[in-house]
């Protein structure tokens, strides 16, 4: 659960702080009085809900075929209660990890509603109804400063859910908002709850006011799902810390795309551009997750971090930073670690490993690549730099992000002094 609160002001701004607090207190009091008039209760007994809609980003599309965790906004709960905790009940209000709500369940129960934008007097789009035998509930703690603090629940959804595909039409724009009356919503003081909200008497049930809030508008797209990459780690069973034999780890990349594609790995730990400082690969833990198999202690590798007041990368990546891959053409990235005393490549030193230990490693590396397209490397990188740059000016939003699925196998190796 995330709690929004106001930050303290420096003492030099004391007068400004008091003015701000008083203004907000007047607003809260006025809002509570309005709610009191509507409910017949004192302002101190009213819990309120409102939706703060997320501002949609221009290029952040609601994609039905690409798995996205989309934020639609925040459900804001305001309580003026200073002493007793309150429990909120609602069908569909299923709060999952870290104060996040299940949007589709809340839509089906009536707490939220969906309308098609651009239509005058557009009807509410009906989803298959849902009534859980057990009402969703959320505990609201009391606060000493009710006019300055509110509870915020993130409103998130997975855009590829089958229900979205049944209800939404590509190319159309929709509005998502808190419903005015639909969906049963009530509250009670937590210390009066015996475990079953159905046993509450009418005087025990506290009404919940719904404030007119924002509407989240989004346009639906059904662009094709991009192909996927798979990463698997390979490494020797022994690492000689002080000998001449390098310890070479390999990350093999494969794909489910039959058609050849080329991706850009610049500005990543896999880049060929080292900038003489390890600015792209600044630590081996960017490539592997490694720990002592007995103590579970993570390896503390040598690292180099460099700051620039300009962009040190070339205007267009080197040809070696583009990789062609297909189902019958995997790509293998190799990284050789040198002995402990190695100074020419500190980042690739085996410093961090201890002799006569057994270590467990898993594959790491980038989680994906943003720039790619179908085709052969020789065709996509032909010509002058200007021609290459023009050829790579593609609509990456339409192509989508090239995700990497890591094959999480535990590999073990022993260290030898």
Kinemage of the C-alpha trace (Angstrom):
@kinemage 1
@onewidth
@group {chain A} dominant
@subgroup {mainchain}
@vectorlist {calphas} color= white
{ca unk a 1} P 0.000 0.000 0.000
{ca unk a 2} L 1.398 3.358 -0.969
{ca unk a 3} L 0.609 6.341 1.214
{ca unk a 4} L 0.610 9.866 -0.206
{ca unk a 5} L 1.568 12.581 2.232
{ca unk a 6} L 2.728 16.175 2.133
{ca unk a 7} L 6.424 16.878 2.680
{ca unk a 8} L 7.570 19.235 5.399
{ca unk a 9} L 8.584 22.718 4.366
{ca unk a 10} L 11.788 24.457 5.481
{ca unk a 11} L 11.363 26.722 8.506
{ca unk a 12} L 11.954 29.756 6.299
{ca unk a 13} L 8.718 28.930 4.516
{ca unk a 14} L 6.686 28.570 7.708
{ca unk a 15} L 4.115 31.211 6.761
{ca unk a 16} L 3.648 29.699 3.294
{ca unk a 17} L 3.242 26.261 4.837
{ca unk a 18} L 0.547 27.495 7.245
{ca unk a 19} L -1.344 29.183 4.416
{ca unk a 20} L -1.210 26.019 2.329
{ca unk a 21} L -2.361 23.797 5.198
{ca unk a 22} L -5.197 26.167 6.088
{ca unk a 23} L -6.352 26.341 2.488
{ca unk a 24} L -6.359 22.576 2.192
{ca unk a 25} L -8.101 22.228 5.574
{ca unk a 26} L -10.867 24.569 4.371
{ca unk a 27} L -11.223 22.502 1.198
{ca unk a 28} L -11.470 19.248 3.152
{ca unk a 29} L -13.960 20.746 5.595
{ca unk a 30} L -16.124 22.033 2.744
{ca unk a 31} L -15.921 18.662 1.011
{ca unk a 32} L -16.862 16.860 4.246
{ca unk a 33} L -19.825 19.174 4.813
{ca unk a 34} L -21.024 18.511 1.266
{ca unk a 35} L -20.750 14.786 1.844
{ca unk a 36} L -22.524 15.160 5.174
{ca unk a 37} L -25.445 16.820 3.447
{ca unk a 38} L -25.665 14.008 0.927
{ca unk a 39} L -25.411 11.162 3.447
{ca unk a 40} L -27.095 12.617 6.498
{ca unk a 41} L -24.022 11.914 8.604
{ca unk a 42} L -21.371 14.150 10.067
{ca unk a 43} L -18.338 14.810 7.881
{ca unk a 44} L -16.175 12.821 10.314
{ca unk a 45} L -18.075 9.604 9.510
{ca unk a 46} L -17.708 9.710 5.739
{ca unk a 47} L -15.161 7.784 3.717
{ca unk a 48} L -14.668 8.993 0.137
{ca unk a 49} L -13.375 7.475 -3.113
{ca unk a 50} L -12.155 9.137 -6.269
{ca unk a 51} L -10.164 8.086 -9.321
{ca unk a 52} L -7.054 10.037 -10.228
{ca unk a 53} L -6.625 9.089 -13.868
{ca unk a 54} L -3.157 8.490 -15.260
{ca unk a 55} L -1.975 10.871 -17.961
{ca unk a 56} L -1.507 8.646 -21.049
{ca unk a 57} L 1.819 8.894 -22.845
{ca unk a 58} L 1.651 9.595 -26.578
{ca unk a 59} L 3.545 6.468 -27.616
{ca unk a 60} L 2.336 4.200 -24.813
{ca unk a 61} L -0.368 2.229 -26.608
{ca unk a 62} L -2.933 -0.180 -25.197
{ca unk a 63} L -1.812 -3.295 -27.072
{ca unk a 64} L -4.068 -6.361 -27.052
{ca unk a 65} L -1.350 -8.700 -28.338
{ca unk a 66} L 1.573 -7.520 -26.241
{ca unk a 67} L 1.746 -8.241 -22.553
{ca unk a 68} L 1.807 -4.937 -20.704
{ca unk a 69} L 1.051 -3.970 -17.142
{ca unk a 70} L -0.856 -0.777 -17.809
{ca unk a 71} L -1.507 1.815 -15.116
{ca unk a 72} L -4.897 3.496 -15.474
{ca unk a 73} L -4.534 5.705 -12.419
{ca unk a 74} L -5.000 5.538 -8.656
{ca unk a 75} L -8.051 4.915 -6.518
{ca unk a 76} L -7.776 7.538 -3.776
{ca unk a 77} L -9.410 6.806 -0.426
{ca unk a 78} L -9.810 9.700 2.008
{ca unk a 79} L -10.720 9.171 5.644
{ca unk a 80} L -11.239 11.954 8.195
{ca unk a 81} L -11.102 9.352 11.007
{ca unk a 82} L -8.335 10.161 13.502
{ca unk a 83} L -8.787 7.369 16.039
{ca unk a 84} L -10.384 4.193 14.656
{ca unk a 85} L -9.449 2.116 11.597
{ca unk a 86} L -12.125 1.643 8.953
{ca unk a 87} L -12.605 -1.356 6.651
{ca unk a 88} L -13.884 -0.725 3.127
{ca unk a 89} L -15.984 -3.420 1.390
{ca unk a 90} L -16.769 -3.748 -2.304
{ca unk a 91} L -17.383 -6.538 -4.777
{ca unk a 92} L -14.429 -6.534 -7.138
{ca unk a 93} L -12.090 -4.534 -4.912
{ca unk a 94} L -9.373 -7.161 -4.838
{ca unk a 95} L -6.182 -5.507 -3.698
{ca unk a 96} L -3.153 -7.551 -4.636
{ca unk a 97} L 0.578 -7.058 -4.022
{ca unk a 98} L 1.744 -3.608 -2.857
{ca unk a 99} L -1.650 -1.915 -2.971
{ca unk a 100} L -2.655 -2.734 -6.546
{ca unk a 101} L -6.190 -3.497 -7.628
{ca unk a 102} L -7.653 -5.987 -10.104
{ca unk a 103} L -9.204 -3.741 -12.763
{ca unk a 104} L -11.269 -6.297 -14.684
{ca unk a 105} L -12.850 -7.719 -11.547
{ca unk a 106} L -13.717 -4.206 -10.349
{ca unk a 107} L -15.216 -3.386 -13.775
{ca unk a 108} L -17.365 -6.501 -13.773
{ca unk a 109} L -18.647 -5.766 -10.274
{ca unk a 110} L -19.607 -2.174 -11.171
{ca unk a 111} L -17.093 -0.210 -9.095
{ca unk a 112} L -15.588 1.134 -12.336
{ca unk a 113} L -17.225 1.560 -15.723
{ca unk a 114} L -16.132 1.693 -19.354
{ca unk a 115} L -17.552 3.939 -22.101
{ca unk a 116} L -16.645 4.421 -25.735
{ca unk a 117} L -15.138 7.867 -26.233
{ca unk a 118} L -16.189 10.129 -29.090
{ca unk a 119} L -19.850 9.101 -28.961
{ca unk a 120} L -22.417 11.557 -27.629
{ca unk a 121} L -24.279 10.059 -24.657
{ca unk a 122} L -22.278 6.858 -25.045
{ca unk a 123} L -23.725 3.906 -23.184
{ca unk a 124} L -21.738 2.066 -20.579
{ca unk a 125} L -20.067 -1.013 -22.050
{ca unk a 126} L -21.281 -4.040 -20.152
{ca unk a 127} L -18.820 -6.711 -19.169
{ca unk a 128} L -19.905 -10.143 -17.944
{ca unk a 129} L -21.194 -9.535 -14.429
{ca unk a 130} L -19.235 -10.722 -11.439
{ca unk a 131} L -20.318 -11.123 -7.846
{ca unk a 132} L -17.885 -12.739 -5.486
{ca unk a 133} L -19.326 -14.719 -2.553
{ca unk a 134} L -16.737 -12.895 -0.448
{ca unk a 135} L -16.598 -9.124 -0.722
{ca unk a 136} L -13.239 -7.530 -1.349
{ca unk a 137} L -12.044 -5.502 1.594
{ca unk a 138} L -9.344 -2.968 2.388
{ca unk a 139} L -8.314 -1.663 5.793
{ca unk a 140} L -7.926 2.101 6.138
{ca unk a 141} L -5.804 3.132 9.135
{ca unk a 142} L -6.648 6.289 11.110
{ca unk a 143} L -4.467 9.315 10.724
{ca unk a 144} L -3.616 12.235 12.976
{ca unk a 145} L -3.696 14.571 9.959
{ca unk a 146} L -6.729 13.521 7.912
{ca unk a 147} L -6.784 16.660 5.811
{ca unk a 148} L -3.207 16.068 4.597
{ca unk a 149} L -3.056 12.317 4.013
{ca unk a 150} L -4.822 9.876 1.706
{ca unk a 151} L -4.515 6.207 0.775
{ca unk a 152} L -3.636 5.431 -2.828
{ca unk a 153} L -4.303 2.101 -4.581
{ca unk a 154} L -2.737 1.609 -8.004
{ca unk a 155} L -5.218 0.635 -10.730
{ca unk a 156} L -3.391 -1.761 -13.051
{ca unk a 157} L -4.320 -4.251 -15.752
{ca unk a 158} L -2.734 -6.744 -18.148
{ca unk a 159} L -3.693 -5.613 -21.657
{ca unk a 160} L -3.618 -9.132 -23.175
{ca unk a 161} L -6.345 -10.550 -20.925
{ca unk a 162} L -8.911 -12.490 -22.973
{ca unk a 163} L -11.749 -10.327 -21.595
{ca unk a 164} L -10.234 -7.169 -23.095
{ca unk a 165} L -10.097 -8.892 -26.499
{ca unk a 166} L -13.778 -9.787 -26.221
{ca unk a 167} L -14.896 -6.273 -25.267
{ca unk a 168} L -12.531 -3.779 -26.927
{ca unk a 169} L -12.244 -3.026 -30.644
{ca unk a 170} L -8.898 -2.004 -32.210
{ca unk a 171} L -8.800 1.599 -33.379
{ca unk a 172} L -11.455 2.738 -30.895
{ca unk a 173} L -10.921 5.014 -27.899
{ca unk a 174} L -12.449 4.239 -24.521
{ca unk a 175} L -12.914 6.005 -21.215
{ca unk a 176} L -12.374 4.323 -17.837
{ca unk a 177} L -13.876 5.963 -14.745
{ca unk a 178} L -15.285 5.405 -11.277
{ca unk a 179} L -19.016 4.659 -11.489
{ca unk a 180} L -21.438 6.997 -9.763
{ca unk a 181} L -23.698 4.438 -8.107
{ca unk a 182} L -23.201 0.912 -9.462
{ca unk a 183} L -21.531 -1.768 -7.402
{ca unk a 184} L -22.209 -2.208 -3.691
{ca unk a 185} L -19.737 -0.202 -1.606
{ca unk a 186} L -19.852 0.324 2.135
{ca unk a 187} L -17.566 0.515 5.153
{ca unk a 188} L -17.521 -0.107 8.879
{ca unk a 189} L -15.297 0.481 11.840
{ca unk a 190} L -12.850 -2.410 11.911
{ca unk a 191} L -13.350 -3.035 15.639
{ca unk a 192} L -17.079 -3.678 15.014
{ca unk a 193} L -16.410 -6.375 12.415
{ca unk a 194} L -16.744 -9.985 13.523
{ca unk a 195} L -15.347 -11.412 10.303
{ca unk a 196} L -18.547 -11.495 8.238
{ca unk a 197} L -19.627 -8.169 6.675
{ca unk a 198} L -23.101 -9.606 5.986
{ca unk a 199} L -23.777 -9.656 9.735
{ca unk a 200} L -23.331 -5.890 10.054
{ca unk a 201} L -26.434 -3.974 11.063
{ca unk a 202} L -27.586 -0.932 9.121
{ca unk a 203} L -26.330 1.544 11.768
{ca unk a 204} L -22.909 -0.156 11.681
{ca unk a 205} L -22.525 0.320 7.934
{ca unk a 206} L -20.830 3.563 7.002
{ca unk a 207} L -21.714 5.048 3.603
{ca unk a 208} L -18.962 5.737 1.120
{ca unk a 209} L -19.054 8.901 -0.940
{ca unk a 210} L -17.821 8.761 -4.545
{ca unk a 211} L -16.294 11.991 -5.742
{ca unk a 212} L -16.441 13.075 -9.342
{ca unk a 213} L -12.963 12.275 -10.572
{ca unk a 214} L -11.004 11.845 -13.718
{ca unk a 215} L -11.477 9.583 -16.706
{ca unk a 216} L -8.624 7.608 -18.242
{ca unk a 217} L -8.826 7.600 -22.039
{ca unk a 218} L -6.965 5.029 -24.128
{ca unk a 219} L -6.894 3.913 -27.760
{ca unk a 220} L -6.757 0.197 -28.495
{ca unk a 221} L -4.228 -1.383 -30.881
{ca unk a 222} L -3.746 -4.965 -32.045
{ca unk a 223} L -0.265 -4.818 -33.604
{ca unk a 224} L 1.369 -8.257 -34.050
{ca unk a 225} L 3.241 -9.822 -31.169
{ca unk a 226} L 7.006 -9.379 -31.679
{ca unk a 227} L 9.257 -12.445 -31.682
{ca unk a 228} L 11.078 -13.452 -28.517
{ca unk a 229} L 14.705 -14.128 -27.692
{ca unk a 230} L 15.901 -16.821 -25.293
{ca unk a 231} L 19.168 -16.629 -23.324
{ca unk a 232} L 21.044 -19.636 -21.938
{ca unk a 233} L 24.305 -19.596 -19.962
{ca unk a 234} L 27.312 -21.858 -20.602
{ca unk a 235} L 30.563 -21.890 -18.593
{ca unk a 236} L 33.480 -24.223 -17.671
{ca unk a 237} L 33.296 -26.357 -14.537
{ca unk a 238} L 36.584 -24.896 -13.178
{ca unk a 239} L 37.965 -21.368 -12.844
{ca unk a 240} L 41.760 -21.009 -12.441
{ca unk a 241} L 42.161 -17.774 -10.492
{ca unk a 242} L 45.882 -17.227 -11.070
{ca unk a 243} L 46.717 -19.371 -14.066
{ca unk a 244} L 46.971 -18.463 -17.744
{ca unk a 245} L 43.686 -20.195 -18.603
{ca unk a 246} L 40.899 -17.630 -19.038
{ca unk a 247} L 37.460 -18.356 -17.623
{ca unk a 248} L 35.073 -17.844 -20.536
{ca unk a 249} L 31.347 -17.600 -20.009
{ca unk a 250} L 28.962 -17.815 -22.962
{ca unk a 251} L 25.406 -16.554 -23.289
{ca unk a 252} L 23.715 -18.229 -26.242
{ca unk a 253} L 20.765 -16.383 -27.734
{ca unk a 254} L 18.091 -18.143 -29.780
{ca unk a 255} L 14.729 -16.970 -31.123
{ca unk a 256} L 11.314 -18.281 -32.120
{ca unk a 257} L 11.403 -16.229 -35.344
{ca unk a 258} L 11.802 -18.269 -38.526
{ca unk a 259} L 12.289 -15.059 -40.483
{ca unk a 260} L 15.768 -13.519 -39.952
{ca unk a 261} L 15.865 -10.384 -37.822
{ca unk a 262} L 18.582 -7.959 -36.751
{ca unk a 263} L 18.748 -6.254 -33.349
{ca unk a 264} L 20.909 -3.441 -32.018
{ca unk a 265} L 22.832 -4.346 -28.847
{ca unk a 266} L 24.720 -1.057 -28.466
{ca unk a 267} L 24.547 0.769 -25.138
{ca unk a 268} L 24.224 -2.584 -23.359
{ca unk a 269} L 26.652 -4.911 -21.524
{ca unk a 270} L 26.928 -6.850 -24.803
{ca unk a 271} L 28.208 -3.877 -26.794
{ca unk a 272} L 31.478 -3.956 -28.729
{ca unk a 273} L 32.042 -0.304 -27.816
{ca unk a 274} L 34.076 -0.433 -24.588
{ca unk a 275} L 35.087 3.261 -24.584
{ca unk a 276} L 38.314 2.054 -22.915
{ca unk a 277} L 36.625 2.258 -19.516
{ca unk a 278} L 34.034 -0.480 -19.398
{ca unk a 279} L 31.263 2.091 -19.764
{ca unk a 280} L 28.883 -0.399 -21.355
{ca unk a 281} L 29.881 -3.511 -19.399
{ca unk a 282} L 30.727 -1.952 -16.055
{ca unk a 283} L 30.317 -5.082 -13.915
{ca unk a 284} L 30.105 -8.838 -14.514
{ca unk a 285} L 26.906 -9.026 -12.479
{ca unk a 286} L 25.225 -7.434 -15.517
{ca unk a 287} L 25.825 -10.762 -17.276
{ca unk a 288} L 25.441 -13.393 -14.566
{ca unk a 289} L 23.923 -13.773 -11.116
{ca unk a 290} L 26.645 -15.562 -9.127
{ca unk a 291} L 26.815 -16.664 -5.494
{ca unk a 292} L 28.755 -18.957 -3.183
{ca unk a 293} L 26.912 -22.279 -3.280
{ca unk a 294} L 27.515 -22.898 0.437
{ca unk a 295} L 27.116 -19.474 2.080
{ca unk a 296} L 24.677 -18.015 -0.544
{ca unk a 297} L 26.801 -14.866 -0.473
{ca unk a 298} L 26.711 -12.938 -3.751
{ca unk a 299} L 29.997 -12.369 -5.542
{ca unk a 300} L 31.234 -8.781 -5.322
{ca unk a 301} L 32.782 -8.269 -8.745
{ca unk a 302} L 35.076 -5.416 -9.695
{ca unk a 303} L 33.191 -2.538 -11.268
{ca unk a 304} L 33.877 0.704 -13.118
{ca unk a 305} L 31.361 3.553 -13.321
{ca unk a 306} L 32.088 6.542 -15.547
{ca unk a 307} L 30.228 9.848 -15.853
{ca unk a 308} L 30.335 12.007 -18.998
{ca unk a 309} L 29.104 15.509 -19.705
{ca unk a 310} L 28.430 14.390 -23.287
{ca unk a 311} L 27.275 11.229 -25.055
{ca unk a 312} L 30.444 9.187 -25.755
{ca unk a 313} L 28.738 6.715 -28.074
{ca unk a 314} L 28.985 7.044 -31.865
{ca unk a 315} L 26.148 8.783 -33.720
{ca unk a 316} L 25.240 5.415 -35.239
{ca unk a 317} L 26.343 2.077 -33.726
{ca unk a 318} L 29.228 0.091 -35.208
{ca unk a 319} L 28.236 -2.762 -37.499
{ca unk a 320} L 29.516 -5.167 -34.853
{ca unk a 321} L 26.767 -3.980 -32.500
{ca unk a 322} L 24.073 -5.416 -34.772
{ca unk a 323} L 23.222 -9.108 -34.504
{ca unk a 324} L 21.385 -11.251 -37.050
{ca unk a 325} L 19.452 -14.149 -35.580
{ca unk a 326} L 16.759 -16.672 -36.593
{ca unk a 327} L 15.553 -20.099 -35.492
{ca unk a 328} L 18.392 -21.821 -37.342
{ca unk a 329} L 20.977 -19.134 -36.610
{ca unk a 330} L 21.647 -18.594 -32.871
{ca unk a 331} L 24.096 -16.000 -31.584
{ca unk a 332} L 26.732 -16.624 -28.920
{ca unk a 333} L 28.116 -13.831 -26.760
{ca unk a 334} L 31.452 -14.638 -25.112
{ca unk a 335} L 33.110 -12.903 -22.167
{ca unk a 336} L 36.537 -14.086 -20.927
{ca unk a 337} L 37.536 -13.328 -17.320
{ca unk a 338} L 41.248 -12.945 -16.724
{ca unk a 339} L 43.370 -13.896 -13.704
{ca unk a 340} L 43.161 -11.921 -10.459
{ca unk a 341} L 46.165 -9.745 -11.211
{ca unk a 342} L 44.811 -8.609 -14.561
{ca unk a 343} L 45.044 -4.808 -14.876
{ca unk a 344} L 44.292 -4.152 -18.536
{ca unk a 345} L 40.646 -5.149 -18.104
{ca unk a 346} L 39.677 -4.616 -14.483
{ca unk a 347} L 35.973 -5.227 -15.110
{ca unk a 348} L 36.763 -8.643 -16.580
{ca unk a 349} L 39.029 -9.703 -13.735
{ca unk a 350} L 38.104 -12.710 -11.595
{ca unk a 351} L 38.431 -10.512 -8.522
{ca unk a 352} L 35.556 -11.352 -6.219
{ca unk a 353} L 35.990 -15.112 -6.481
{ca unk a 354} L 37.747 -17.026 -3.685
{ca unk a 355} L 39.888 -20.119 -4.064
{ca unk a 356} L 38.602 -23.614 -3.305
{ca unk a 357} L 34.952 -22.631 -3.402
{ca unk a 358} L 31.964 -23.827 -5.394
{ca unk a 359} L 29.836 -21.138 -7.018
{ca unk a 360} L 26.366 -21.187 -8.546
{ca unk a 361} L 25.540 -18.957 -11.505
{ca unk a 362} L 22.481 -18.018 -13.559
{ca unk a 363} L 22.206 -16.085 -16.782
{ca unk a 364} L 21.671 -12.320 -16.683
{ca unk a 365} L 22.167 -9.775 -19.455
{ca unk a 366} L 19.701 -7.312 -20.992
{ca unk a 367} L 15.993 -8.000 -20.529
{ca unk a 368} L 15.345 -6.957 -24.118
{ca unk a 369} L 16.266 -4.746 -27.068
{ca unk a 370} L 14.302 -1.744 -28.264
{ca unk a 371} L 15.657 -1.373 -31.803
{ca unk a 372} L 15.292 -4.237 -34.265
{ca unk a 373} L 13.683 -5.168 -37.563
{ca unk a 374} L 13.189 -8.115 -39.869
{ca unk a 375} L 15.804 -8.689 -42.570
{ca unk a 376} L 19.406 -9.712 -43.120
{ca unk a 377} L 22.318 -7.830 -41.633
{ca unk a 378} L 24.077 -7.399 -44.969
{ca unk a 379} L 21.008 -5.665 -46.392
{ca unk a 380} L 20.080 -3.564 -43.366
{ca unk a 381} L 23.656 -2.242 -42.917
{ca unk a 382} L 24.561 -1.672 -46.569
{ca unk a 383} L 25.709 1.721 -47.808
{ca unk a 384} L 26.893 4.880 -46.079
{ca unk a 385} L 26.248 5.814 -42.462
{ca unk a 386} L 23.547 8.233 -43.584
{ca unk a 387} L 21.832 5.473 -45.576
{ca unk a 388} L 21.990 3.147 -42.572
{ca unk a 389} L 20.548 5.772 -40.274
{ca unk a 390} L 17.668 6.404 -42.662
{ca unk a 391} L 17.003 2.667 -43.042
{ca unk a 392} L 16.841 2.266 -39.258
{ca unk a 393} L 14.311 5.072 -38.778
{ca unk a 394} L 11.479 2.613 -38.195
{ca unk a 395} L 8.316 2.759 -36.082
{ca unk a 396} L 9.475 0.822 -33.044
{ca unk a 397} L 6.111 1.272 -31.334
{ca unk a 398} L 4.502 -0.740 -34.107
{ca unk a 399} L 7.193 -3.436 -34.081
{ca unk a 400} L 7.271 -3.690 -30.304
{ca unk a 401} L 9.953 -4.479 -27.749
{ca unk a 402} L 12.153 -7.525 -28.373
{ca unk a 403} L 11.988 -9.281 -24.994
{ca unk a 404} L 14.563 -11.779 -23.720
{ca unk a 405} L 13.405 -14.827 -21.768
{ca unk a 406} L 16.219 -16.094 -19.557
{ca unk a 407} L 16.543 -19.854 -19.209
{ca unk a 408} L 17.139 -19.937 -15.451
{ca unk a 409} L 19.298 -23.022 -15.039
{ca unk a 410} L 21.758 -23.235 -12.138
{ca unk a 411} L 25.317 -23.860 -13.300
{ca unk a 412} L 28.104 -24.740 -10.827
{ca unk a 413} L 31.838 -24.202 -11.082
{ca unk a 414} L 34.816 -24.706 -8.720
{ca unk a 415} L 37.635 -22.225 -8.187
{ca unk a 416} L 41.300 -23.287 -8.183
{ca unk a 417} L 44.082 -21.135 -6.731
